[in-house]
């Protein structure tokens, strides 16, 4: 079925500024936060579409990321070009500025991100799309193209690190697996007190590793996508593989498409994919799947040339899509009906963050 948007939000932009970067949305409680070179950072209530707060940034911005501190409380880390000149130690390069903002919109900190020139110069000059992840308790990992740095949230010091995304960690009963994707396969490593050992691998490559799926009365699975031709027709497949290494799995009904522009996954495994239909670069759509792999709806995006990635996030009762640099579309939730297998009941396990 085709989804009907709950609401569509037009964001204020500066058309005189080139759209170098877009990022988000990230969900933090009732807020969705997005970034763009044309407006800096905007936070709004995804339930009501009410503007909560805005924060300025320079021309380059990174995707926002939600951070949690047991003492200071939840906040959002905003990284972008500094809004004013800032001095850094001699021999260091300035990468940008980090603003920690509470959910109420108050600035908790505003610090320069800098690192030794010899170690961060490759990151400073790297082209490509950006990503941001939590890295430990007091740091974030910032990737740009094929380079990445770890940024300390207190000092702002940046040091080089691996550009690989963090693994999907699954804890089930008394065992824990770290699962990652390479160009050749999916690899699961069993984590123990003394290290980790390879537990299982797939025989085939996959396009993306999305996260974990938790269904009642089932062991956890990992959700992956594979883009490729079937009978000469390009399609996008959504597949689930048992995280423990058994042969249990499930597959969703495939959709036509040549690539995935963005994706979001909930804590239980509900997924929304932004799919590029063909080489026209202007026919794209959102496909929403429940945790049990049932396709819930599709939603065609406006038919316009679209060079930017499409941001997708799963909120508790909605899907939030940031597209075309100035539009947020709120789409219906992805819960499967109670009569569907695995639907209508809470998950039996909660994944380790």
Helices and strands as residue ranges (DSSP letters): E 7-10, E 22-28, E 31-36, E 40-45, E 51-55, E 65-67, E 75-80, E 92-102, E 107-116, H 117-125, E 130-134, E 139-144, E 147-152, E 158-160, E 168-172, E 175-181, E 186-192, E 195-201, E 208-213, E 221-230, E 233-242, E 249-251, E 255-256, E 259-265, E 271-276, E 284-289, E 295-300, E 311-315, E 318-323, E 327-331
